[in-house]
Amino acid sequence: MKRPTGTGRTLERGAPGFDDAVLGTSFNARDPGHRPRVLVQANTAADVVAAVNRARRDNLTISICSGGHSWAQNHLRDGNLLLDLSRLNAIEVDTDNHVARVGPGCWSVDLDTRLRRHGLFFPVAHAPDVGLGGFLLQGGFGWNSRQVGLGCENVVGLDLVLADGSQVHASEQENADLYWAARGAGPGFFAVVVRYHLKLHARPRFCGMLAQVFAMQHLEDVFAWADAVGAQVSRNVEFQLLLTPSAMGIFKPGIEVLAPVMADTWREARAAVAFVKHNPLRRKASFTTPLLPASTALLSWAASFTHFPARMHWCADNIWTNAPIADLLPGIRAVADTLPPAPSHALWLNWYPPARRDDMAFSLEGNRYFAVYGEWKHARDDARYANWATEQMTRMSAHGLGSQLADENLGRRPAHFMAPANLQRLDSIRAARDPDRRFCSWMGRPDLLQ
Ligand SMILES: Cc1cc2nc3c(=O)[nH]c(=O)nc-3n(C[C@H](O)[C@H](O)[C@H](O)COP(=O)(O)OP(=O)(O)OC[C@H]3O[C@@H](n4cnc5c(N)ncnc54)[C@H](O)[C@@H]3O)c2cc1C
C-alpha cells in the first residue's frame, strides 16, 4: 500500500482523480466495478462527524476503510459515501501506564516500531501495512497472539462516531454494548472508530524464526505430523505450514514449515521450536535453517515481499476446522495441485485457542485454521482465478466450523463467522445504535445459507 499523502479532500464521483483515489484505498488491485457517490478523506474526527451528517442529510449509506486490506474490498460499494480514514494514523504511547492511543489508519509496523523503542509490545498484524482499523474489529490474529491474546482482547477503549453523528467513548464501563460489539464484529460494525486505546505488554527479548522446507510430494506426511504434534506446541510459537508453488530455497512447489517464536531468552526459544528441528520427517526435508533472530518488523517486511506484494489481484477464503486430518487431506492436496502462480499460497495455522475468552462479539474459532490466497498480476486473469479460493473452500467447508473475518469472502461464500447467540445480540445492538442501517455491513451473512 502507498502511504496517504497531502491533506485529505472530499471528491465527488466524476471529479478528476476520483477513480484512482477510490481504487487506491484498496490493497487488492482488482477493480470490482463498484463506485461510491462521494469519497471523504478524513483528516480529523471532526471531518468524520461532518461526513456522517452529510450521509444522513443526503440519505447515503456509509462504508469505511482504514488500511484498505479487506481482501474482499468490503468498503467498495455503489452510490454511497466512502470514508477513508488512512490519515487518522497518529500514535501516542503512555509508557507509564502501558497504554497506546492509536488512529485506525495506523499501520501495524508503525505501532510495532514505535513500541520497540520503549521495550513494549502489541500483537499487530503480520504484514506491515495492515491498518489497525479493520484488524482490531475482526479479532486481530497478531504476532504472539497465542500468548498475549487477540488484538481485540487488548483493546481497552474506543473513540467512536455513531450513526447520529454523536461522538462517544466505549469501554467496559461506558457504552459497554458498543465495546462488546467492536471486539469481533469486523466489517459488520456500525460506528466509525476514530481512535483505539490499547493495552501494551512487555516486549519479549528474543524474536526469531526456524524454517524447514519440503517438496510438495511430502504433503500428506508433513500435514499428518504437524497435526499430531499441534496440541502440544508451546503458546509462544506460531507454528504454521505454508503451501506455495515456489518454496523458499527450492524454487518449486513445496511446503514451508515455519516456526516464529518469541521468548525471553534464546535458549527458551530454541527449546520451544526443537520439535521442528528434530521431527521424524527431517531427513525428507530439503533443508532446515537454524533458529535465526529477527525482529517482528523484519519478519513482517519479509512476508510482505515474498507473499503479499503490492499491486496484485487477490482472492482469499478460509475455514476454521477441528476435523480429523484424514478428512482434510484430499482438500489440502487439491489446493496444492491447483494453486495459481507464486506468490499465491495456502496457510495452515496451528491455533488451539485458550479454553476461555472474554465475552465479546468474537466467538468462533477452531484448533486449526486453513486459508487460501490466490494472487495474480493482470486484470485479464481475473475471470480465470477470481473464484479459485471460493471453489477450494466450498469443497472443504463440510469439514469446517465456519469462517474467520480476517480473510473473509462472505460476498462470494456466505459462512458462519460468529456464534449464533452473539450474532443475534450484535443485530439487536445494531438495531438500537444504527436503526436506519446507515453503515454498510458484511457482504454476506450466515442467514443467506438457508
Ligand atoms: C497482506 C495482508 C496481511 C494480513 N495479515 C493479517 C494478520 O496477520 N492477522 C489478521 O488478523 N489479519 C490479517 N489480515 C486481514 C486484515 O486484518 C483484515 O482484512 C482487516 O480488516 C484489515 O484492516 P484494514 O483497516 O487494513 O482494512 P480495511 O479494508 O480498511 O477495513 C476492513 C473493514 O473493516 C471496517 N473498518 C475499517 N476501519 C474501520 C473504522 N475505523 N471504523 C469502523 N469500521 C472500520 C470496514 O467495514 C472495512 O470494510 C491481512 C490482510 C492482508 C491483505
The ligand as an SDF file (V2000), in Angstrom:
LIG
                    3D

 53 58  0  0  0  0  0  0  0  0999 V2000
   -1.4710   -8.7050    3.2820 C   0  0  0  0  0  0  0  0  0  0  0  0
   -2.4330   -8.9550    4.3930 C   0  0  0  0  0  0  0  0  0  0  0  0
   -1.9680   -9.4900    5.5840 C   0  0  0  0  0  0  0  0  0  0  0  0
   -2.8620   -9.6970    6.6450 C   0  0  0  0  0  0  0  0  0  0  0  0
   -2.3830  -10.2000    7.8330 N   0  0  0  0  0  0  0  0  0  0  0  0
   -3.2450  -10.3880    8.8660 C   0  0  0  0  0  0  0  0  0  0  0  0
   -2.7910  -10.8780   10.1340 C   0  0  0  0  0  0  0  0  0  0  0  0
   -1.6150  -11.1240   10.3350 O   0  0  0  0  0  0  0  0  0  0  0  0
   -3.7050  -11.0820   11.1000 N   0  0  0  0  0  0  0  0  0  0  0  0
   -5.0300  -10.7780   10.9340 C   0  0  0  0  0  0  0  0  0  0  0  0
   -5.8200  -10.9370   11.8590 O   0  0  0  0  0  0  0  0  0  0  0  0
   -5.4900  -10.3140    9.7710 N   0  0  0  0  0  0  0  0  0  0  0  0
   -4.6280  -10.1070    8.7340 C   0  0  0  0  0  0  0  0  0  0  0  0
   -5.1060   -9.6380    7.5410 N   0  0  0  0  0  0  0  0  0  0  0  0
   -6.5370   -9.3520    7.4280 C   0  0  0  0  0  0  0  0  0  0  0  0
   -6.7970   -7.9330    7.8960 C   0  0  0  0  0  0  0  0  0  0  0  0
   -6.5630   -7.8090    9.2910 O   0  0  0  0  0  0  0  0  0  0  0  0
   -8.2680   -7.5520    7.6630 C   0  0  0  0  0  0  0  0  0  0  0  0
   -8.5180   -7.5530    6.2860 O   0  0  0  0  0  0  0  0  0  0  0  0
   -8.5520   -6.1690    8.2380 C   0  0  0  0  0  0  0  0  0  0  0  0
   -9.9090   -5.8860    8.0870 O   0  0  0  0  0  0  0  0  0  0  0  0
   -7.7130   -5.1140    7.5600 C   0  0  0  0  0  0  0  0  0  0  0  0
   -7.8480   -3.8900    8.1950 O   0  0  0  0  0  0  0  0  0  0  0  0
   -7.6490   -2.5680    7.3280 P   0  0  0  0  0  0  0  0  0  0  0  0
   -8.0090   -1.4160    8.1560 O   0  0  0  0  0  0  0  0  0  0  0  0
   -6.3060   -2.5940    6.6890 O   0  0  0  0  0  0  0  0  0  0  0  0
   -8.6860   -2.8510    6.1670 O   0  0  0  0  0  0  0  0  0  0  0  0
   -9.9510   -2.0600    5.6110 P   0  0  0  0  0  0  0  0  0  0  0  0
  -10.1930   -2.7000    4.2870 O   0  0  0  0  0  0  0  0  0  0  0  0
   -9.7000   -0.6120    5.6480 O   0  0  0  0  0  0  0  0  0  0  0  0
  -11.0840   -2.4250    6.6330 O   0  0  0  0  0  0  0  0  0  0  0  0
  -11.8160   -3.6280    6.5640 C   0  0  0  0  0  0  0  0  0  0  0  0
  -13.2360   -3.3560    7.0340 C   0  0  0  0  0  0  0  0  0  0  0  0
  -13.2100   -3.0140    8.4250 O   0  0  0  0  0  0  0  0  0  0  0  0
  -14.1510   -1.9630    8.6900 C   0  0  0  0  0  0  0  0  0  0  0  0
  -13.4200   -0.8010    9.1950 N   0  0  0  0  0  0  0  0  0  0  0  0
  -12.1390   -0.4700    8.9170 C   0  0  0  0  0  0  0  0  0  0  0  0
  -11.7850    0.6120    9.6060 N   0  0  0  0  0  0  0  0  0  0  0  0
  -12.8500    0.9690   10.3500 C   0  0  0  0  0  0  0  0  0  0  0  0
  -13.0820    2.0080   11.2850 C   0  0  0  0  0  0  0  0  0  0  0  0
  -12.1250    2.8830   11.6130 N   0  0  0  0  0  0  0  0  0  0  0  0
  -14.3000    2.1270   11.8650 N   0  0  0  0  0  0  0  0  0  0  0  0
  -15.2910    1.2330   11.5560 C   0  0  0  0  0  0  0  0  0  0  0  0
  -15.1210    0.2260   10.6670 N   0  0  0  0  0  0  0  0  0  0  0  0
  -13.9020    0.0790   10.0810 C   0  0  0  0  0  0  0  0  0  0  0  0
  -14.8740   -1.6810    7.3960 C   0  0  0  0  0  0  0  0  0  0  0  0
  -16.0660   -2.4350    7.3590 O   0  0  0  0  0  0  0  0  0  0  0  0
  -13.8850   -2.1750    6.3470 C   0  0  0  0  0  0  0  0  0  0  0  0
  -14.5150   -2.5640    5.1440 O   0  0  0  0  0  0  0  0  0  0  0  0
   -4.2390   -9.4000    6.4790 C   0  0  0  0  0  0  0  0  0  0  0  0
   -4.7080   -8.8860    5.2680 C   0  0  0  0  0  0  0  0  0  0  0  0
   -3.8070   -8.6560    4.2370 C   0  0  0  0  0  0  0  0  0  0  0  0
   -4.3090   -8.0970    2.9270 C   0  0  0  0  0  0  0  0  0  0  0  0
  1  2  1  0
  2  3  1  0
  2 52  2  0
  3  4  2  0
  4  5  1  0
  4 50  1  0
  5  6  2  0
  6  7  1  0
  6 13  1  0
  7  8  2  0
  7  9  1  0
  9 10  1  0
 10 11  2  0
 10 12  1  0
 12 13  2  0
 13 14  1  0
 14 15  1  0
 14 50  1  0
 15 16  1  0
 16 17  1  0
 16 18  1  0
 18 19  1  0
 18 20  1  0
 20 21  1  0
 20 22  1  0
 22 23  1  0
 23 24  1  0
 24 25  2  0
 24 26  1  0
 24 27  1  0
 27 28  1  0
 28 29  2  0
 28 30  1  0
 28 31  1  0
 31 32  1  0
 32 33  1  0
 33 34  1  0
 33 48  1  0
 34 35  1  0
 35 36  1  0
 35 46  1  0
 36 37  1  0
 36 45  1  0
 37 38  2  0
 38 39  1  0
 39 40  1  0
 39 45  2  0
 40 41  1  0
 40 42  2  0
 42 43  1  0
 43 44  2  0
 44 45  1  0
 46 47  1  0
 46 48  1  0
 48 49  1  0
 50 51  2  0
 51 52  1  0
 52 53  1  0
M  END
$$$$
